[in-house]
Amino acid sequence: MADFMHDQAAGLRAMFRRYPTQRVAFAGAMTGVGCTSLAVATAVEAARSGLRVTLIDEHQGGGSATARLGLTSRIDLLQAVNRDVPLASVRIASQHGVAVVPAARLAASSRQLNRLQSEALDEALLELARDTELLLIDGMTDDGQLSALARRADRLAVVTAASGVSITAAYALIKRHLAGSAPLSAGRSAAPVHVGVTRARSVADARQAFASLNGVVSEHLGSALHWLGCLPAGHQRPVFVVAGDDALKIGRDLAEKLFVTREADRNGTVSAPDDMPLAERPDRGGHPDGFTARIA
C-alpha cells in the first residue's frame, strides 16, 4: 500500500508540473454554510496526494482555515502587498503539508486597493505559484462581492445551503462573478463555477437544489454550473478535526477531478461530465460514488 501511494503521489506531481498553477477560490453564499470545511478538505486531500498546496485564508478567528490547521500568525498578505514584509514571512507551513497564507486584512481592504497594491498582489500570486501546484483561496465575500484575490482564480467553488434564501444569495454571487469576468479577452472564457450544496435532507434534495440553481443560471446568465458535492443536514465538524470525513470526501474528489480534467484536455480528449462517477469515466477509473459525500 505504501508503494502504491508513493507511486500515485509521484504521478500527480509529475502531471501537475505540466501546467500552470491551478487557482481555485471557495466562496460561501452565506456565512456558516461549510465553505471553509470544503476549502480546507480540498487542501488537505490534495497535499496527501503529493501535490504542493498553498491555501490563502481570508478569514480570521477560531473557525478560520489557519486556526483549523493549528496555526497562528500576526502577519497578513496585505503587509507583503504594501512591501512592509517579504512574502516569504507571510507563508507558514502546517503539519498537514499545506502552506497557509493569512489574508484577512487584505480581503477587508479589497475594494480600496490602489494600482500599486493591485500590481503587487499580482506579483505575490506569481511568486506563490512558483512552488505551488494547487493554490486555494478560502474567500471572504463583502456584500456578495468576491475579493480581489478570489476574482483572480481560475475556478470558483460556491457553497450554498439547500434553502431558498441561500440559493438566492448563491445566484447573486454567481451573477456578480460572471459579470465581473466580462469583457473577456479573445479565446478566454469566464472561470468555471462549481457548486456545493449543504444542509440538505438527502442527496436527492441537494441535487434538486443544484438543478434549480443551474437552470436559472443557464437561462438568465448563459453559463452552466458544475456539481461539486453535498454535505447532508446534520454535518458537523468534529472537535479538533480540520474538516470532517464527509467534507474530506468532496475535497478528495475535487482535487482528483482537477487532475483528470487537465490531463484529458492536454491529450485533446473530451472531458467527462462533472457529475459522472469516476468509475464510469472514459479517462480513468475510481470510486463509484463519484462526487457525492456520505456520512458514515
C-alpha positions, 0 to 999 in steps of 0.5 A: 500500500505504501508503494502504491501511494508513493507511486500515485503521489509521484504521478500527480506531481509529475502531471501537475508540473505540466501546467500552470498553477491551478487557482481555485477560490471557495466562496460561501453564499452565506456565512456558516454554510461549510465553505471553509470545511470544503476549502480546507478538505480540498487542501488537505486531500490534495497535499496527501496526494503529493501535490504542493498546496498553498491555501490563502485564508481570508478569514480570521478567528477560531473557525478560520482555515489557519486556526483549523490547521493549528496555526497562528500568525500576526502577519497578513498578505496585505503587509507583503502587498504594501512591501512592509514584509517579504512574502516569504514571512507571510507563508507558514507551513502546517503539519498537514503539508499545506502552506497557509497564507493569512489574508484577512486584512487584505480581503477587508481592504479589497475594494480600496486597493490602489494600482500599486497594491493591485500590481503587487498582489499580482506579483505575490500570486506569481511568486506563490505559484512558483512552488505551488501546484494547487493554490486555494483561496478560502474567500471572504465575500463583502456584500456578495462581492468576491475579493480581489484575490478570489476574482483572480482564480481560475475556478470558483467553488460556491457553497450554498445551503439547500434553502431558498434564501441561500440559493438566492444569495448563491445566484447573486454571487454567481451573477456578480462573478460572471459579470465581473469576468466580462469583457473577456479577452479573445479565446478566454472564457469566464472561470468555471463555477462549481457548486456545493450544496449543504444542509440538505435532507438527502442527496436527492434534495441537494441535487434538486437544489443544484438543478434549480440553481443551474437552470436559472443560471443557464437561462438568465446568465448563459453559463452552466454550473458544475456539481461539486458535492453535498454535505447532508443536514446534520454535518458537523465538524468534529472537535479538533478535526480540520474538516470532517470525513464527509467534507474530506470526501468532496475535497478528495474528489475535487482535487482528483477531478482537477487532475483528470480534467487537465490531463484529458484536455492536454491529450485533446480528449473530451472531458467527462461530465462533472457529475459522472462517477469516476468509475464510469469515466472514459479517462480513468477509473475510481470510486463509484460514488463519484462526487457525492459525500456520505456520512458514515 
